[in-house]
Amino acid sequence: MDKQTNTVHTQQMSPDAYGALNMPVYHSAAFGFPSAKAMADAFVGRTDAPTYSRVTNPTVTYFENRVRQLSGAQNVFAFNSGMAAISCTLMALAASGKNIVTSPHLFGNTVSLLKNTLGRFGVETRFVDLLDSEAVANAVDENTACLFLEIITNPQLEVADLRILADIAHKRNVPLVADTTIIPFTQFGASALGVDIEVVSSTKYISGGATSLGGLVIDYGHFPQLYRSMKFELLYNLGSYMTPQVAFMQTNGLETLDLRYRVQADNALELAQRLRQVPEIKAVNYNGLPDNEFHEVAKKQFGGTYGAMLTIDLEDKQSAFEFIDRLQLISRATNLFDSKSLAIHPASTIFGAFAGSQRRAMNVRDTTVRLSIGMESVDDLYQDIIQAVRKD
């Protein structure tokens, strides 16, 4: 049976009293047990019975099981945001005196988590150029907790070779952790490329039109300490588990993920091709363009799909602001991969708390506008961009 078909028909853990085809939303904090032994077995993980909705809930477990079947993972953990998924993963792997090797080209809050939050607890972050395999190999040592990256950086759209990074990490018995939010995990095989753990903001493509916040940790089982820490420590201690209401919405989002993604990615590619011909736009950055510097590695890794995010560069910061202000169809908003197209100026928003020298080192330019491409007509999106850029 096809993986997508199998996922749509994932069985509920227990038969529903009314034969509901959709998994019900279990609005309950606590769950009863037939005996003291059954309660004890559930709390120490000898059974999968739900204990307390801060750590297990049937609706959330059903969502996790669907993701597990789609991804082929050994374990899946659902959290209440993408940042919660990243934070819990790094906390499960790292400790005081350990280091994390990563790229300087990361989402702003991820950089802050690494440098500021984890740094206060004695975890060192080593920022290196992940395109330089020698530099990466020199940075990874016996105290490295993980090698972490975004498969396509935001907003630089840099793509590192996952297989090369995996080989470096695995020689030291270090897990490769990849934020795969930009390309849905349904579109390519991360594990086959050497990724041990995926972290995903399910707020994006999966939620189905920005209906809810969520995050996923997709664990391929290569480093058992992650499972132990997640299951028996972090879920209990940090209280960042996904709510049943969100799990219900995102389970429904999974069913149309492939269809929506194909429309959005196709729209992004066609727009990128058209916008290159607009003289007022100084540069268009999208990995799907054949002459993009990361086109070949992206094609090799992601099977000919390149995501629904692109950037354009205008004359200066003022031009970028004026362009955003004149947009009529595309929304001025943060987030990515809503059904609606969105525009943002990363340097003054997502990276607004960073000094100018820091932004330059991260290749975040004042001239750049990030576009998240939705499901509208390409012609309508193009016309909106043209009228905004030409100051008509």
SULGIQUI-V107936 format. One record per residue. N is the residue number from 0. D_CENTER is the distance of its C-alpha to the mean C-alpha in whole Angstrom. Layout:
BEGIN
n:N d_center:D_CENTER
n:N d_center:D_CENTER
END
This chain:
BEGIN
n:0 d_center:28
n:1 d_center:25
n:2 d_center:21
n:3 d_center:20
n:4 d_center:24
n:5 d_center:24
n:6 d_center:20
n:7 d_center:22
n:8 d_center:25
n:9 d_center:23
n:10 d_center:26
n:11 d_center:26
n:12 d_center:27
n:13 d_center:31
n:14 d_center:33
n:15 d_center:32
n:16 d_center:36
n:17 d_center:36
n:18 d_center:34
n:19 d_center:31
n:20 d_center:29
n:21 d_center:26
n:22 d_center:25
n:23 d_center:26
n:24 d_center:25
n:25 d_center:26
n:26 d_center:27
n:27 d_center:29
n:28 d_center:28
n:29 d_center:30
n:30 d_center:32
n:31 d_center:35
n:32 d_center:36
n:33 d_center:40
n:34 d_center:41
n:35 d_center:40
n:36 d_center:39
n:37 d_center:37
n:38 d_center:35
n:39 d_center:35
n:40 d_center:34
n:41 d_center:31
n:42 d_center:30
n:43 d_center:30
n:44 d_center:28
n:45 d_center:31
n:46 d_center:30
n:47 d_center:27
n:48 d_center:29
n:49 d_center:27
n:50 d_center:28
n:51 d_center:27
n:52 d_center:24
n:53 d_center:23
n:54 d_center:22
n:55 d_center:22
n:56 d_center:23
n:57 d_center:24
n:58 d_center:22
n:59 d_center:18
n:60 d_center:20
n:61 d_center:20
n:62 d_center:17
n:63 d_center:16
n:64 d_center:18
n:65 d_center:17
n:66 d_center:14
n:67 d_center:16
n:68 d_center:18
n:69 d_center:16
n:70 d_center:14
n:71 d_center:17
n:72 d_center:16
n:73 d_center:19
n:74 d_center:17
n:75 d_center:14
n:76 d_center:14
n:77 d_center:12
n:78 d_center:12
n:79 d_center:13
n:80 d_center:10
n:81 d_center:6
n:82 d_center:9
n:83 d_center:11
n:84 d_center:9
n:85 d_center:9
n:86 d_center:13
n:87 d_center:14
n:88 d_center:13
n:89 d_center:15
n:90 d_center:17
n:91 d_center:18
n:92 d_center:18
n:93 d_center:20
n:94 d_center:23
n:95 d_center:26
n:96 d_center:27
n:97 d_center:24
n:98 d_center:22
n:99 d_center:18
n:100 d_center:18
n:101 d_center:16
n:102 d_center:16
n:103 d_center:17
n:104 d_center:15
n:105 d_center:12
n:106 d_center:10
n:107 d_center:14
n:108 d_center:13
n:109 d_center:11
n:110 d_center:15
n:111 d_center:17
n:112 d_center:15
n:113 d_center:17
n:114 d_center:20
n:115 d_center:21
n:116 d_center:20
n:117 d_center:20
n:118 d_center:23
n:119 d_center:25
n:120 d_center:25
n:121 d_center:26
n:122 d_center:23
n:123 d_center:23
n:124 d_center:20
n:125 d_center:21
n:126 d_center:20
n:127 d_center:21
n:128 d_center:21
n:129 d_center:18
n:130 d_center:20
n:131 d_center:24
n:132 d_center:24
n:133 d_center:27
n:134 d_center:25
n:135 d_center:23
n:136 d_center:25
n:137 d_center:27
n:138 d_center:25
n:139 d_center:24
n:140 d_center:27
n:141 d_center:28
n:142 d_center:26
n:143 d_center:23
n:144 d_center:20
n:145 d_center:17
n:146 d_center:16
n:147 d_center:13
n:148 d_center:11
n:149 d_center:8
n:150 d_center:9
n:151 d_center:10
n:152 d_center:11
n:153 d_center:11
n:154 d_center:13
n:155 d_center:15
n:156 d_center:14
n:157 d_center:15
n:158 d_center:15
n:159 d_center:16
n:160 d_center:18
n:161 d_center:16
n:162 d_center:19
n:163 d_center:21
n:164 d_center:19
n:165 d_center:19
n:166 d_center:23
n:167 d_center:23
n:168 d_center:21
n:169 d_center:23
n:170 d_center:26
n:171 d_center:26
n:172 d_center:24
n:173 d_center:21
n:174 d_center:18
n:175 d_center:15
n:176 d_center:11
n:177 d_center:9
n:178 d_center:5
n:179 d_center:5
n:180 d_center:2
n:181 d_center:6
n:182 d_center:8
n:183 d_center:8
n:184 d_center:9
n:185 d_center:12
n:186 d_center:13
n:187 d_center:14
n:188 d_center:15
n:189 d_center:13
n:190 d_center:15
n:191 d_center:18
n:192 d_center:17
n:193 d_center:17
n:194 d_center:14
n:195 d_center:15
n:196 d_center:12
n:197 d_center:8
n:198 d_center:6
n:199 d_center:3
n:200 d_center:4
n:201 d_center:7
n:202 d_center:8
n:203 d_center:8
n:204 d_center:9
n:205 d_center:10
n:206 d_center:12
n:207 d_center:14
n:208 d_center:15
n:209 d_center:14
n:210 d_center:16
n:211 d_center:14
n:212 d_center:12
n:213 d_center:10
n:214 d_center:8
n:215 d_center:8
n:216 d_center:10
n:217 d_center:11
n:218 d_center:14
n:219 d_center:16
n:220 d_center:19
n:221 d_center:20
n:222 d_center:20
n:223 d_center:22
n:224 d_center:22
n:225 d_center:18
n:226 d_center:19
n:227 d_center:22
n:228 d_center:21
n:229 d_center:18
n:230 d_center:21
n:231 d_center:24
n:232 d_center:23
n:233 d_center:20
n:234 d_center:20
n:235 d_center:23
n:236 d_center:23
n:237 d_center:20
n:238 d_center:20
n:239 d_center:17
n:240 d_center:17
n:241 d_center:15
n:242 d_center:18
n:243 d_center:20
n:244 d_center:20
n:245 d_center:17
n:246 d_center:16
n:247 d_center:19
n:248 d_center:18
n:249 d_center:14
n:250 d_center:17
n:251 d_center:18
n:252 d_center:15
n:253 d_center:15
n:254 d_center:18
n:255 d_center:18
n:256 d_center:14
n:257 d_center:16
n:258 d_center:18
n:259 d_center:16
n:260 d_center:14
n:261 d_center:17
n:262 d_center:19
n:263 d_center:16
n:264 d_center:16
n:265 d_center:20
n:266 d_center:20
n:267 d_center:18
n:268 d_center:20
n:269 d_center:23
n:270 d_center:23
n:271 d_center:22
n:272 d_center:25
n:273 d_center:27
n:274 d_center:26
n:275 d_center:28
n:276 d_center:31
n:277 d_center:31
n:278 d_center:33
n:279 d_center:32
n:280 d_center:28
n:281 d_center:29
n:282 d_center:26
n:283 d_center:23
n:284 d_center:20
n:285 d_center:18
n:286 d_center:17
n:287 d_center:19
n:288 d_center:22
n:289 d_center:25
n:290 d_center:26
n:291 d_center:22
n:292 d_center:22
n:293 d_center:19
n:294 d_center:20
n:295 d_center:22
n:296 d_center:19
n:297 d_center:16
n:298 d_center:19
n:299 d_center:20
n:300 d_center:16
n:301 d_center:15
n:302 d_center:18
n:303 d_center:19
n:304 d_center:16
n:305 d_center:14
n:306 d_center:12
n:307 d_center:13
n:308 d_center:13
n:309 d_center:16
n:310 d_center:18
n:311 d_center:22
n:312 d_center:24
n:313 d_center:27
n:314 d_center:31
n:315 d_center:30
n:316 d_center:28
n:317 d_center:31
n:318 d_center:30
n:319 d_center:26
n:320 d_center:27
n:321 d_center:30
n:322 d_center:28
n:323 d_center:25
n:324 d_center:28
n:325 d_center:30
n:326 d_center:27
n:327 d_center:28
n:328 d_center:26
n:329 d_center:22
n:330 d_center:21
n:331 d_center:21
n:332 d_center:18
n:333 d_center:15
n:334 d_center:11
n:335 d_center:10
n:336 d_center:11
n:337 d_center:14
n:338 d_center:17
n:339 d_center:18
n:340 d_center:18
n:341 d_center:17
n:342 d_center:19
n:343 d_center:18
n:344 d_center:20
n:345 d_center:17
n:346 d_center:20
n:347 d_center:22
n:348 d_center:19
n:349 d_center:16
n:350 d_center:18
n:351 d_center:21
n:352 d_center:22
n:353 d_center:22
n:354 d_center:25
n:355 d_center:26
n:356 d_center:27
n:357 d_center:23
n:358 d_center:22
n:359 d_center:24
n:360 d_center:23
n:361 d_center:19
n:362 d_center:20
n:363 d_center:19
n:364 d_center:22
n:365 d_center:24
n:366 d_center:25
n:367 d_center:21
n:368 d_center:20
n:369 d_center:17
n:370 d_center:17
n:371 d_center:14
n:372 d_center:16
n:373 d_center:17
n:374 d_center:20
n:375 d_center:23
n:376 d_center:25
n:377 d_center:25
n:378 d_center:28
n:379 d_center:28
n:380 d_center:25
n:381 d_center:27
n:382 d_center:30
n:383 d_center:28
n:384 d_center:27
n:385 d_center:30
n:386 d_center:32
n:387 d_center:30
n:388 d_center:30
n:389 d_center:34
n:390 d_center:35
n:391 d_center:37
END
